[in-house]
Amino acid sequence: MLQVKLTDLGNETAARVALVGDLDDAGGKLARRQLARAVQGGRINLTIDLDKVGALNSGGLAALIATLRLARNRGGDVRVQASQPHIRRVMELTGLSRVFQLASAPAMASASAA
């Protein structure tokens, strides 16, 4: 079962969300509800960490896209951290690597330090 771990990043609008488990159909539904709740609660700038996601399918991708739409409709944005090659490959093959700000863990660390 997918776990959703939200961490506030020091202001009202930014949060980091770590997804742990499979982002498949069932996990996608859970993630979609939890992520929507976060955005509706004012966290419109999200970094979604997929580094501990085992599987990613269309249900999971739909959850990410729905979250991006919600955040952008409220003036925010969504970044995706994906270091695992199989997750990055899915994002690239679907074209979502161009839709989301996609970063690997080292790049995310550099960006937050700057």
Secondary structure as GFF3:
##gff-version 3
##sequence-region A 1 114
A	DSSP	beta_strand	3	8	.	.	.	ID=ss1
A	DSSP	beta_strand	14	23	.	.	.	ID=ss2
A	DSSP	alpha_helix	25	40	.	.	.	ID=ss3
A	DSSP	beta_strand	45	56	.	.	.	ID=ss4
A	DSSP	alpha_helix	58	73	.	.	.	ID=ss5
A	DSSP	beta_strand	77	81	.	.	.	ID=ss6
A	DSSP	alpha_helix	85	93	.	.	.	ID=ss7
A	DSSP	alpha_helix	96	99	.	.	.	ID=ss8
A	DSSP	beta_strand	101	103	.	.	.	ID=ss9
A	DSSP	alpha_helix	105	113	.	.	.	ID=ss10
###
